[in-house]
């Protein structure tokens, strides 16, 4: 509504953003920033088969003035897919991609190693071949490494994968952030209790060079409903920090308020509560 209370309505923007009827059997969708360029890209799974049934990656081409997406179905060419998740499984600061499949196809785990994204599912033991549906992520045991739960249908029990990459990557650091909104703040726009829509930015010296270089700032947005069939992942935002032991954190709340925190120590889970006014140091609870 405008200032006078008049309903402004909606306009259709789908095709203006570059989307078309590419994914004939669309099922799962997840948004992430695998290239750490500051905008969100979209991955859509397809339950169809054959050359036209490949999953679709839509790369955000925002240039500061024009919004659009470019399409690619060759970078992560899984087929017969349902749930999917962007998740930094090795805590190197770049999001990898897990894809749950069915109909005699194995699940995929694409390792983010630009310019290539090899499928490492067989190497790390997540290459099940079942009728997968939901694909959920959470740091279940609070050990700083993201775990997976795959909900399977009909031909097998669901599977919980505990991430043990800490055994071969002991020097990779991590930061988990949970946010709590204040829905009763007297502002025109208000956050929900879960702060749905909040954007979290984490800047860290991933490669240990001594400076935070371009491509070393990660973003996550708090979303509800996740990307899968009747399943929802943890609302905690997970960040791999690789060699960095501290990070700078910025939370942009749906209310328009901004929380900034410098020199956050790695390897912990923070709960950040929305401030009542714009502030630099947030209210933080540290979990062991």
C-alpha positions in Angstrom: 0.0 0.0 0.0 1.0 3.6 -0.5 1.1 6.3 2.1 -2.7 7.0 1.5 -3.5 3.3 2.1 -4.2 2.5 -1.6 -3.5 -1.1 -2.7 -0.8 -1.0 -5.3 -1.1 -4.6 -6.5 1.4 -6.9 -8.1 3.2 -7.0 -11.5 4.5 -10.2 -13.1 8.3 -10.2 -13.2 9.1 -13.8 -13.9 10.1 -13.6 -17.5 11.7 -10.2 -17.1 14.2 -11.8 -14.7 15.2 -14.2 -17.5 13.3 -17.3 -16.3 11.5 -19.5 -18.9 9.9 -22.8 -19.1 13.1 -24.7 -18.7 12.5 -27.1 -15.9 9.6 -29.3 -17.0 9.4 -31.4 -13.8 10.6 -28.8 -11.3 10.7 -30.1 -7.7 13.4 -28.8 -5.4 14.9 -25.3 -5.3 17.6 -23.6 -3.3 19.3 -20.3 -3.4 22.9 -19.7 -2.5 26.0 -17.7 -3.4 28.5 -20.3 -4.5 30.8 -17.8 -6.2 30.8 -15.3 -3.2 30.0 -12.4 -5.5 27.4 -10.9 -3.2 24.2 -12.0 -5.0 22.1 -15.1 -4.7 22.0 -17.8 -7.5 19.2 -20.3 -7.9 19.3 -24.1 -8.5 16.2 -26.0 -9.5 15.9 -29.8 -9.6 13.9 -31.7 -12.2 12.1 -35.0 -11.8 12.1 -35.5 -15.6 14.5 -37.7 -17.4 16.6 -37.4 -20.6 18.6 -34.4 -22.0 15.7 -32.0 -21.4 15.3 -33.1 -17.8 18.6 -31.8 -16.4 18.6 -29.6 -13.4 18.9 -25.9 -14.0 21.3 -23.4 -12.5 20.3 -19.7 -12.8 23.3 -17.4 -12.2 22.4 -14.0 -10.9 23.7 -11.3 -13.4 22.9 -8.3 -11.2 25.3 -5.5 -12.2 24.1 -2.8 -9.8 21.4 -1.5 -12.0 19.9 -4.4 -14.0 18.4 -7.6 -12.5 18.6 -10.8 -14.5 19.7 -14.4 -14.6 21.7 -16.6 -17.0 20.8 -20.2 -17.5 23.2 -23.2 -17.4 22.2 -26.9 -17.1 25.7 -28.3 -17.6 27.6 -27.3 -14.4 25.5 -29.6 -12.1 23.9 -31.9 -14.7 22.0 -34.2 -12.3 18.7 -35.7 -13.4 15.7 -37.4 -11.7 16.2 -35.1 -8.7 14.1 -33.9 -5.8 15.6 -32.1 -2.8 18.8 -30.0 -3.1 20.9 -27.9 -0.7 23.7 -25.4 -1.0 26.0 -26.2 1.9 29.7 -25.7 2.7 30.5 -29.3 3.6 34.3 -28.8 3.9 34.3 -25.4 5.6 36.4 -23.7 3.0 34.2 -20.7 2.6 32.5 -21.7 -0.6 29.1 -23.5 -0.8 29.0 -27.0 -2.3 25.8 -28.5 -3.7 24.0 -31.7 -2.6 21.3 -33.2 -4.8 19.0 -36.0 -3.8 17.8 -38.2 -6.7 15.6 -41.2 -7.3 14.6 -43.7 -10.1 17.9 -45.7 -10.0 20.2 -42.6 -9.9 22.7 -41.9 -7.2 22.7 -38.8 -5.1 25.3 -36.1 -6.0 27.6 -33.9 -4.0 29.2 -31.3 -6.2 32.5 -30.0 -4.6 33.0 -26.2 -5.2 36.5 -26.0 -6.6 36.2 -23.3 -9.3 36.3 -23.5 -12.2 35.3 -27.1 -11.8 32.7 -28.8 -9.6 33.5 -32.5 -9.4 31.0 -34.9 -7.9 32.6 -36.4 -4.8 29.6 -38.3 -3.5 31.2 -41.7 -4.0 34.5 -40.5 -2.4 32.8 -39.3 0.8 30.2 -42.0 1.1 27.0 -40.1 0.2 26.3 -41.8 -3.1 23.1 -43.7 -2.0 20.9 -45.0 -4.8 17.3 -44.9 -3.5 14.1 -42.9 -4.1 15.3 -39.8 -2.3 12.8 -37.0 -1.6 13.7 -34.5 1.2 17.2 -33.2 1.6 17.9 -31.5 4.9 21.0 -29.9 6.5 21.9 -29.1 10.1 24.9 -29.1 12.4 23.2 -31.7 14.4 26.0 -32.5 16.9 27.3 -28.9 17.1 30.8 -30.0 16.0 31.0 -27.2 13.3 30.5 -29.5 10.4 27.2 -29.6 8.4 25.4 -33.0 8.5 22.7 -34.3 6.0 19.4 -36.1 6.5 17.9 -37.6 3.3 14.3 -38.7 3.4 13.8 -41.7 1.2 10.6 -43.1 -0.2 9.4 -46.8 -0.6 12.6 -48.8 -1.1 14.8 -47.9 1.9 15.0 -46.2 5.2 15.9 -42.5 5.4 19.6 -41.8 5.9 21.5 -39.5 8.3 25.0 -38.7 7.2 27.4 -37.4 9.9 30.0 -35.1 8.4 33.5 -36.4 9.5 35.6 -34.3 7.1 37.1 -32.8 10.3 39.3 -35.9 10.3 41.1 -34.8 7.1 40.6 -31.0 7.4 41.3 -30.3 11.1 42.5 -26.8 10.4 39.3 -25.6 8.7 37.3 -23.2 10.9 33.5 -22.5 11.1 31.0 -20.0 12.4 27.3 -20.7 13.0 24.9 -17.8 13.6 21.3 -17.9 14.8 19.2 -14.7 14.7 16.2 -13.7 16.8 14.0 -10.9 15.6 11.9 -8.5 17.7 8.4 -8.5 16.1 7.1 -5.9 18.6 9.5 -3.1 17.6 7.5 0.0 16.7 8.8 0.2 13.1 7.0 0.3 9.7 8.6 -3.0 8.8 9.0 -5.6 11.4 11.0 -8.8 11.8 9.5 -12.2 12.7 10.7 -14.0 15.8 12.8 -16.3 13.5 14.0 -13.2 11.5 12.8 -14.7 8.2 14.4 -12.6 5.4 17.3 -11.4 7.4 20.6 -11.3 5.5 23.9 -12.2 7.2 27.2 -11.2 5.7 30.5 -12.8 7.0 33.8 -11.5 5.8 36.9 -13.4 6.8 40.5 -14.0 5.6 39.8 -17.5 4.2 43.2 -18.1 2.7 45.3 -16.7 5.6 46.9 -14.0 3.4 46.4 -11.3 6.0 43.6 -9.4 4.2 40.0 -10.1 3.3 40.1 -10.3 -0.5 37.3 -10.1 -3.0 35.4 -13.3 -3.0 36.0 -13.9 0.8 32.7 -12.4 1.9 29.8 -14.8 2.2 26.1 -14.2 2.4 23.2 -16.2 3.7 19.5 -15.3 4.0 17.2 -16.8 6.6 14.4 -18.6 4.8 11.4 -20.7 5.9 10.1 -23.9 4.2 13.5 -24.9 2.8 13.7 -26.3 -0.7 12.3 -29.8 -0.5 9.3 -32.1 -0.4 7.7 -31.6 3.1 10.9 -30.9 4.9 12.7 -27.9 6.5 16.4 -27.5 7.3 17.9 -25.8 10.3 17.4 -22.0 10.4 21.0 -21.5 11.6 23.3 -19.8 9.1 26.5 -21.9 8.6 29.7 -20.3 7.4 33.0 -22.1 6.6 36.0 -19.9 7.5 38.8 -22.2 6.2 42.0 -20.7 7.8 40.4 -17.6 9.3 40.2 -17.5 13.1 38.0 -14.4 13.3 35.4 -12.8 11.1 33.4 -9.6 10.6 29.6 -10.1 10.8 26.8 -7.9 9.5 23.1 -8.7 10.0 20.6 -6.8 7.9 17.3 -7.2 9.6 13.9 -7.2 7.8 13.0 -4.1 9.9 15.8 -2.1 8.2 18.0 -2.2 11.3 21.6 -3.3 10.9 23.9 -5.1 13.4 27.7 -5.1 12.9 30.2 -7.0 14.9 34.0 -7.1 14.3 36.5 -9.7 15.3 34.1 -12.6 16.0 36.0 -15.7 17.1 35.7 -18.7 14.9 34.4 -22.2 15.9 31.3 -21.1 17.9 27.6 -20.7 17.5 26.3 -17.2 18.1 22.7 -16.1 18.8 22.3 -12.5 17.7 19.2 -10.6 18.8 17.8 -7.8 16.8 18.7 -4.4 18.4 16.1 -1.9 19.4 18.0 0.8 17.6 20.9 0.8 15.1 24.0 -0.3 17.0 27.5 -1.7 16.4 27.8 -4.3 19.1 24.8 -6.7 19.1 23.4 -8.7 22.0 25.2 -12.0 21.6 24.8 -15.3 23.4 27.7 -17.7 22.9 27.0 -21.5 22.8 29.8 -23.8 23.8 
